[in-house]
Amino acid sequence: MKILVATGHLAEIAVRKSVGDNADIIVADTKIAAFITPGKLLAAIEKHISRFDYDIIFIPGICSGDFSKAAAQLNCRILLGPKHAYDLGYVLPFADKIEFSDKVPACELLIDVRRKMALEKARDLEEGSGPSLALGNLKLGGNSRMKVMAEVVDATGMESNALAGKIRSFVAKGADIIDLGASLHATPSDVERAIKVARSVTEVPVSIDTLDPDLLAKALDVGVNLILSLDSSNIGVVGSRVATSGVPAVVIPDPDEGLESLLRNIDAARSEGIAEIIADPVLDPIGYGFTDSIVRYSEFHRLFPDIPVFFGVGNVTELLDADSAGSNATLCGIGADVGASILFTPEFSNKTQGSISELTKASLMMLLARERASSPKDLGIDLVEIKEKRRRNDAVLPDAFVGAKPHRMWKLDPAGSIRIGIVPDEDGKGGLILAEHETVSVAGKTAGEVMDTLIDMSLVSRLEHAGYLGRELKKAEIALKFNRSYSQDDDF
């Protein structure tokens, strides 16, 4: 397949560097590559190419003309390349593997295609995996994907509607298991109510999180899918009930004890007849034995590779003042190395909001990386959310420029004032921007569509007001994108 890449004079050096030997280059008679027209492209080809025999011409991804007639005249496909020259080296190797478009820039299309391919591959790997045990249709352990357990803290103390809403949001974010945390003052009836609420809003497996034998017994009566947790304080009391029910149980070491205690408790659980056991060597927070706990996990998995392992990621992230995405990705990778089957997070503090979806994506990354026998890099999905894998070209400051200054005076818009807020979705992945005028409220997903609507409705009449609203609406859109709070006029 022969490929020709069209560009303008200013981008020629960058294009040649990015393209390398993957294609030929034609420079049209325009400084700005985005301003290439069908006429300019045909003129450049006629001037510089004596024998045209190309299969594809990639034009800049931000070109807006109709190149269909030129394509017919040349008897080749004219497709949109990437928006930026540095992405050409990333796109061109896929030219004979992916059907690129004359309407969608290649960089955007390739991201979507690679993500789809990665997700399909992960799905196939999961469907073909062999688990150590199962919660209904949910596979745990073996070579299956690590599953995300989301804890609803103090679920037994929450009002039913609030609990239902929290569970729905956790499932929307990707939780594989819903864990209902029982408070110290919870009663068996509180546990029964919480489980029934969970059952009414989701079909994913439900676990109960308590050491109290009476609460565990009630949960078994109601039909819970998983028990957290068993140790020497309750195995002798409720162990036979767990065994009779056939419900899997997470076994933990006794407080402030290590691997030997965990092994004793596993033996005790087996003596009671509990067949399906998940081990929790307990992940300690950074500053409180974190490294030793990782060694404990590694040693347990070496000794018992067939026992599914519970990995309490939230024990670390909730007690670490850092953005959760990178922490969750790293901890998920450590979990994969030490045989983790369940990744546990409460998503309790503000800084860990989004942990469920982050761990879900990270678990997919580790599954794909294991299949490729590689690092979790360039998989088609990633957790790079704030920083960039490839930086765009920065502007060059000209010798002469006007220094910007703010207006000293602010005049109210005769069309009225507008208050801006956000209404996030339950899954924390988007929502609506709300612009409230004294006569009407406008809601939309993007700053552009909200601003266009305000202008169309004649709710903005001054240029400085329009500029101000554009800035604030974009801040609101970014806040929704990153699941951040938004307050008008505050710094983002």
N, C-alpha and C positions, 0 to 999 in steps of 0.2 A: 504494500500500500504506500503510495507516494503522497506526501502531505506538504502543503504550502501554507506558511503562516504570514499573514499580512499585518503590517504595522506602519507607524508614522516615523518621522525623522527623530523626534525627541526620545522615543522608546527603543530605537534600533539597537543600541548597545546592550540594554537590559534584555531585550528579546533574544539577541544572538547568544548571550551568556546562558540564558535559561533553556533555549531550544537545543543547543549543542549540535549533535549529529542526528537528532531525531526527525528533523524536517528541513526544508528549504525556506528561505525568507524572501519576501517581496516588500519593498518600502514604497508606499504610496506617496503621492505629492501632497502631503499635509504634515504639519508639525505634530498635531494631536492625533493619536491613533484612533480615538473614539469618533473622529470626524471623517473617517473613511466612508465614502459613498460607493454605490455600485459603479458609477462612472469613473471615479478615481481608481478603483481597483482594476477595472478593465483597461484603463489607460496605462497603468503601471505594468500590467501583464503584457500588453502589446509592445511596450517600449523595451522591457528587459528580458522577456522570455520568448525565444524564437520557436521552440516546439513545446506546446503545452500538453502535458500528459499526467496531470495530477488527479488523484481520486477525491481529495478533500482539500478545501481551503478553510483554514480557521481565521476568522476575523475577530477583532477584539470583542470581548463579552458585553461591552456597554455600547456597541454600535446599534443604532435604532432603525436603519434603513431596510427596505425590502430588496433582498438580493436574489429573489427567486428567478427573475428574468436573466440576471447575469449567470446564475447557476445553469439555467437551461442553455444559454449561449455557449458556455464553456463545457457543457456536458460533464459536470462534476458537482459534488455537494459543497455548498458554502454554509458552514456551521459557525455558531458562536463559540469562540474559545473562552478562556477564563477572563475575568475582569482585570486581572493584574498580570503583568509580564512574568513575574517570578513564579507563577503557578503553571506556566507552560510545561516546564520540565516534569511536573507532577501529573499533568493531564495527558500529554502526548503518548506515553506508553500504553494508555488504555484505548487508543484510537481504533484498534481492530478488535477490541473486546466489548465495548459499550457503544450503544447507538446514541451519539450526541445529537443536539437539537439546534434548530435555527431560531429558537425562541427563548430557551433557558441557557444562561451562561454555563460553560462546561464545568467550571469549578463548583457551582451549586449542584448541578446534576450529578457530578461525580461523588460529592459528599452524600447525597441522598442514595445513590446506587450502592456505594460501598457500605453505608449504614444498613441498607436493606439486605445486602449480601451477608453482612456480619450477623445480623439478627436471625436470618434464615439458617445460617450455619450453626449458630448457638442452639436454635430450636431443634435442629436435626440431631445435634450431639446429645441434647437432653432427652429426646425421645428414644435414642438408642442406648442410653446409659443404664447401668445396672446398679441399683441402690442397695444399701445395707438394710434399710427398713423403709416403710412408707406410712404416711398419714393420709389414708384414703388414696387419692391419685397423686399426692405430692411425694416425690422421691427424696430421700435423705441419705447422705453418705455414698459410699462407693465412688463411682466416677461421675455422679450427677453434679449439677451446678449447686454451689453453696446457696442456701435459702436464707431469706431475710426475715427475721422475727421482729415485729414492732411491738414494743410494750406500751400499753396505755397505763400510765402511772396512776395509781389510786382509782382504778376503774370501778371498784366496788363502792367508792364514795361519790361518784359522779352522778348527776341527774341523768335520767334515761335518754332524753333527747340529745344532751351534750355528748354522752357516751356514744350514741349511735352516729352522730356527726363526726366524732374523732375517728371511729373505726372506719367509716366510709372514706375519710380523707387518707388514712393510712393505706387502705386497699388501693385507692386511686393512685397513690405514689409508688405502688409496686410491692407492698408487703405480701409475703408468702404465708405467714402465720401471724395471727393476732394474739398477743399475750396480754392477759388481763391481770394487772397488778392489784393485789389485795392489800388494803391498809391494815395497820396493826389493830384497828378496832372493828374490822369487818366481821360480819356474822354469816352463818351459812345461808341465810335468806338473801344477803347482799350478793354473795357469790352466785346464787341461783339466778337472781335478777340480771346480773351483769352478763352471764353466759347466754341467757335467753335474749337479751338485747343484741348481743353479738350475732347470735344465730338468725335474728330477724333481718339483719342488714347485710350479711355476707355468708358466702359458702366456703371461704378459706378456713383451714384448720384453726381451732381456738385452743389456747393453753391457759392454765391458771398458774399464777406466780405467788406461792406462799409456802411456808414450812408448817403451817398449822394443820394437824391431822384432820380436825373436824371440817375445815374448809376444803381440804383435798378430797375428803369422803363425799361431801356434798357435790363437788365438781364432777366426781365420777358418777354420782347418781344422775346428774343432769345430762351427762354425755359429753364431757370435755374430751378433746382429742389428744392432749399432751399434758403431763404433770411436771411442774417446776416447783419445788425441787425436793429430792430425798437425801437425807443424811442420817447419821446415827440417832438423831433426836426423834425421827418419825418413821423410820423404816419398819421397826418392830410393831408400830401401832397401825399403820395404814398399808404396809407392804403387801399383805395378802389380798386386800381389796384391789390394789393396783394390779396384782397378778391375775386375779379373777376377771377383771375388766378387759385385760389385754391391751390396755392403753400404755404407750411408751412413756418412760419417765426419765427426766434429767437427774443424774446423780452427781452430787457435789461433795467435796471434802468437808470435814467439820471446820468450824471457824478457826482461822489462824493456823490451820494445819495444811500439810502439803500432799504430795503424791501418794505417800503411804496411806494416808487417811482416805483418799479417794478410792484406792484399790480395795481397802477394807470395806468401804460402803458399797462398792460394786459387788463384792462377794456376798455381803449381807443381803443386798437386793435380789441377787440370784438365788440365794438360799430361800427367800420368800416366794420364789417362783416367778419373779419378774423376768420375762424373756427379752423384751425390747428395751434396751438401755442406751441412753445418750450420756456421754461423760462430759462434765464441765470441770477441767482443771483450774478454772478461775483466772481470768486475765486481770492483773492488778494495774492500777493507774501508774502513770509516769511519776516517779518520785517515791513510790511505795512498793518497789519490787517488780517493776514492769519486766525487766530483762530476765529475772529469775523465773517469772511466770511463763515467759515465752519458752524458756528451756524446759519447764515442766510440761508444757503442751507438746513440745517436740519429743520428749522422752516417752510420754504416754502414747503418742501416735506410733512411735517406733515399736513399742511393746505390744500395742493392740491396734493394728492398722484397720481392722474390720469394725471397730466400734465407732459410731458417729460421734463427732466432737462438737460441743457447744462453745462458741467463741463470743465473749461479751465485749464487743467493740465499744459499746456505750460506756463501759467502765473507764475507758481512756478518753474518748472524745468529749464526754460531759465534764471532765475535769481537766480540760486543756483549752486555754484561751487561744485558739487558732481556728481559721476557717476549716470547716469539716471536710470539704471535698478531697483535698490532698491527704488529710489524715485518714479518712475512710478508705481511700484507694490503697494507701500503704498498709493499713491494718488488714485490709482484705487480702492483699498479697501475702502478708505474713500468715494469715489464716489458711490460705491455700497451701502454703509450705508445711504447716503443722497439721493438716488433715481436717480442717474445720468443715462442718456440715451445715451449721446454723450460725448466721451472723446476727447478733442481738443488738438492737438499739432502741432506746426509749424516745429519741427525738424530743427531749424534754425542754432543754434550754434554747433560747433564741439562736445562739450561735450554731446549734446542731440541727436547726430546721433544714429539711432537705436530705437528711442522712439516709432515709429509707430509699429514696430514688438513687442517691449516690452509691449506696452499697449494692443496690440491684444492678446498676450499670457496671460497677466494679466487679461483681461476681461473674457477669457475662464476659468481661474482659479477661478475667483469669481463666475461665473455661476455654475461650478461644486461644489464649496464650499457651495453655497446656497442650491443646491439640496441635498447635504449630511448633511446640517445643522452643518457644522464644520468649523474650520479654514482652510485657503487655504494651506494645507500641505499634502504631500504624495498623491497627486492627479494623478500622472502619467505625469504631465507636471509641469515645474517650471521655475523660473528665476534665479536660482543659476548658475552663469556663470564664476565667478572667484574663489570664495571660494568653499568648498566641503561640502556635507552632511555627508559623511563618509570618514575619513582620512585613507590613506593607511599606512602600517607599515613603519617606518623610519629605515634606516640602523643603525647598532651599530658600532661605531668606534673601530677598533681593537687596541690592545696594540702596535703593530708595523705597521707602514705605512710610505710611502714615501710622503713627502710634495711636492705638485705640484709647478712647476715654469714655467713661460713663456719662450719661445725661445728669446734669446737676438738678434738674427739675423733673418732677413726675406729674403729669396731668391725668386726671381720671378720664376714662373713655366715656363719651356721651352715650354710647350704646349699652353701658352698664358694666358692672364688675362680674368676674367669673371665679368661682371657687373650684379647685381641682382636688380630687382624691382618687383612691384606687379601691377596687373590689376584687380581691384575689380569688382564684378558683380553689376548690378543695384540695386538688393535688399539688398546689404550690408551683405550678408550671406556667402560670399565666393569669388572665382575668380581664377585667374591664377598667378602663380609665373613665372616670366620671367628672364631667365639667358641668357645674351647676350655675346657671344664670338665674336672675330673679324671676324670669318668665318661663324658663324651660330647663330641663336637664338633658345633657347629651352623654351617651355612653358608647365607647368603642374600644377595640382591641389595640389600635395603634395611635400614636400621636398624630400622624398624618391624617387619618380619617376623621378624628375628632376635630382637628383644626380646620379641615376642609368643610366640615358640617357647620361649625361655628361661623365661618365666613359666608357660606351659602345662606345661612339664616340671618345674615346682617347683624350678628351679635358682637362683631369687632369692627371698629371704625378708625382706629388710630394705628399707625405703623409701629410705634413703640409698644403698644399693647399687644399687637400681633407677635412681635418679636419676643416679648416677655412670655406670652402664652406658649409659644413654640418651645421655648427653653423648658418651661415647667412641665408641659405635656411629655416632652421627651424624657425628662427625669422620671416621671411617673411610669412611662413605658419600660424604662430600664429597671426600675424598682420591681415591677411585675415580673420581668424576665429573670431576675436574680432572687426572687422571693424576699425582697427587702421591704421594709416599711417606707412610707412616703409622707412627707409633710410639706405643704406648699411654702416656698421661700426658704426652707432649710437646705443646707448643703447636703448633697447626696453622699 
